[in-house]
């Protein structure tokens, strides 16, 4: 799926505005430019950035309650999916928090937020924080059991966990349930027929 096809999906299926699309275009350009210097995304995905990174992140808006207080993206890297969600967000009271250990990537995120006029907050290692978000998301952070453990140990209150996973999603769920068991749903990914989105309710 190339840029124009993805933009059609973003507008028609996910309700991104023209204004948001323009910001996404600027974001993509910033990522590709920075990727020449620092490894933000795999070089092999650069030509497919609109599908592999933008749409893959954007599809999460279907599962997010934007009337909530805040959302935390664990291990956001170059801002996927957190910055894409912030670009979509229309509620000024809804706060997006981006957790990233890498100093290089944090500097990049701060620059993007300034250039695009966004309101997301950039933070360091999630283990050094007290999470108070209603929604926790992650894309390429850790194995599922580790994600659940991190969110249980650090989050202050019950929350929704939304995780983008590959074809081993059910296998990881089965393994994690040897330690933790929470209500969950598996949703199909828009970008890969074998990938899944795990929606889980975590009670602390």
GIGIZI-V632432 format. One record per residue. N is the residue number from 1. RES is the residue in one letter. SS is DSSP state (2 for helix, 1 for strand, 0 for the rest). PHI is phi in whole degrees, -180 to 180 (none if undefined). D_LAST is the distance of its C-alpha to the last C-alpha in Angstrom with 1 decimal. Layout:
BEGIN
n: [N,N]
res: [RES,RES]
ss: [SS,SS]
phi: [PHI,PHI]
d_last: [D_LAST,D_LAST]
END
This chain:
BEGIN
n: [1,2,3,4,5,6,7,8,9,10,11,12,13,14,15,16,17,18,19,20,21,22,23,24,25,26,27,28,29,30,31,32,33,34,35,36,37,38,39,40,41,42,43,44,45,46,47,48,49,50,51,52,53,54,55,56,57,58,59,60,61,62,63,64,65,66,67,68,69,70,71,72,73,74,75,76,77,78,79,80,81,82,83,84,85,86,87,88,89,90,91,92,93,94,95,96,97,98,99,100,101,102,103,104,105,106,107,108,109,110,111,112,113,114,115,116,117,118,119,120,121,122,123,124,125,126,127,128,129,130,131,132,133,134,135,136,137,138,139,140,141,142,143,144,145,146,147,148,149,150,151,152,153,154,155,156,157,158,159,160,161,162,163,164,165,166,167,168,169,170,171,172,173,174,175,176,177,178,179,180,181,182,183,184,185,186,187,188,189,190,191,192,193,194,195,196,197,198,199,200,201,202,203,204]
res: [X,X,X,X,X,X,X,X,X,X,X,X,X,X,X,X,X,X,X,X,X,X,X,X,X,X,X,X,X,X,X,X,X,X,X,X,X,X,X,X,X,X,X,X,X,X,X,X,X,X,X,X,X,X,X,X,X,X,X,X,X,X,X,X,X,X,X,X,X,X,X,X,X,X,X,X,X,X,X,X,X,X,X,X,X,X,X,X,X,X,X,X,X,X,X,X,X,X,X,X,X,X,X,X,X,X,X,X,X,X,X,X,X,X,X,X,X,X,X,X,X,X,X,X,X,X,X,X,X,X,X,X,X,X,X,X,X,X,X,X,X,X,X,X,X,X,X,X,X,X,X,X,X,X,X,X,X,X,X,X,X,X,X,X,X,X,X,X,X,X,X,X,X,X,X,X,X,X,X,X,X,X,X,X,X,X,X,X,X,X,X,X,X,X,X,X,X,X,X,X,X,X,X,X]
ss: [0,0,2,2,2,2,2,2,2,2,2,2,0,0,0,0,0,2,2,2,2,2,2,2,2,2,2,2,2,2,2,2,2,2,0,0,0,0,0,0,0,0,2,2,2,2,2,2,2,2,2,2,2,2,2,2,2,2,2,2,2,2,2,0,0,0,0,0,0,1,1,1,1,1,0,0,0,0,0,0,0,2,2,2,2,2,2,2,0,0,0,0,0,0,1,1,1,1,1,0,0,0,2,2,2,2,2,2,2,2,2,2,2,2,2,2,0,0,0,0,1,1,1,0,0,2,2,2,0,0,1,0,0,0,1,1,1,1,0,0,0,0,0,2,2,2,2,2,2,2,2,2,2,2,1,0,0,0,1,1,1,1,1,1,1,0,0,0,2,2,2,2,2,2,2,2,0,0,0,0,0,0,0,1,1,1,1,1,0,0,0,0,0,0,0,1,1,1,1,1,1,1,0,0]
phi: [none,-93,-51,-65,-64,-64,-61,-61,-65,-58,-78,-85,-102,-117,65,-73,-86,-59,-62,-65,-62,-62,-67,-63,-61,-65,-61,-58,-61,-66,-63,-66,-67,-67,-68,-71,-105,-122,-82,-84,-130,-60,-56,-69,-101,-58,-72,-119,-59,-67,-86,-70,-118,-71,-66,-58,-76,-62,-60,-68,-61,-66,-113,-106,-90,-78,-90,-70,-76,-159,-129,-115,-107,-88,64,-69,63,-84,109,-109,-96,-54,-70,-64,-69,-65,-63,-74,-56,-111,-101,-64,-85,-93,-107,-105,-114,-108,-101,-152,-72,-70,-63,-59,-69,-63,-62,-63,-60,-63,-66,-61,-59,-69,-64,-91,66,-95,-119,-63,-108,-104,-127,-87,-62,-62,-71,-95,-123,-109,-78,-125,-85,-78,-131,-121,-124,-160,-120,-138,-92,-152,-61,-56,-62,-69,-62,-62,-63,-60,-68,-71,-74,-102,-69,-84,-147,-56,-154,-96,-110,-123,-129,-84,-133,-85,-70,-94,-55,-65,-62,-66,-61,-60,-67,-66,-75,-71,-111,-125,-140,-135,-61,-149,-134,-110,-115,-71,-82,-79,-109,-153,-64,-93,-87,-135,-114,-94,-113,-137,-101,-105,-103,-83]
d_last: [39.7,41.4,40.7,42.5,40.9,37.4,38.2,39.5,36.2,34.2,36.5,37.1,33.9,31.2,33.0,33.3,36.1,39.2,38.1,34.8,36.9,39.1,36.2,35.0,38.6,38.6,35.2,36.6,39.8,37.9,35.8,39.0,41.0,38.4,38.1,41.7,40.8,37.2,35.4,32.8,33.0,35.0,38.7,39.0,36.8,38.7,41.0,38.2,35.9,35.9,34.6,32.7,30.8,31.3,31.1,28.4,26.2,27.6,26.7,23.0,24.2,24.5,20.8,19.8,19.7,21.7,21.4,17.8,17.5,17.1,16.6,16.0,18.2,17.5,20.9,22.9,26.2,29.0,26.7,25.8,24.1,23.0,26.5,27.7,25.0,26.0,29.6,28.9,26.9,29.0,26.8,27.4,24.4,22.0,21.3,21.0,19.9,21.3,20.1,23.0,24.1,27.8,29.9,32.4,30.0,28.5,32.1,32.8,29.8,30.9,34.4,33.4,31.5,34.6,37.1,35.4,34.5,30.7,28.1,25.3,24.0,24.4,22.2,22.4,20.2,16.5,15.9,17.9,15.8,12.9,11.6,11.6,12.5,11.9,13.1,13.1,16.2,18.2,21.6,22.9,20.2,19.4,19.2,16.4,14.8,14.9,13.5,10.4,10.2,11.0,8.5,5.6,7.9,9.2,7.3,7.3,5.9,5.4,8.2,11.0,12.0,15.8,17.7,21.5,22.6,26.1,27.8,25.6,22.4,22.6,23.5,20.4,18.2,20.0,19.6,15.9,15.6,17.3,14.1,11.2,11.9,10.6,13.1,15.2,18.7,21.2,23.6,26.9,27.5,30.5,31.8,31.8,32.3,30.6,27.4,24.3,21.4,18.1,16.0,12.5,9.8,6.3,3.8,0.0]
END
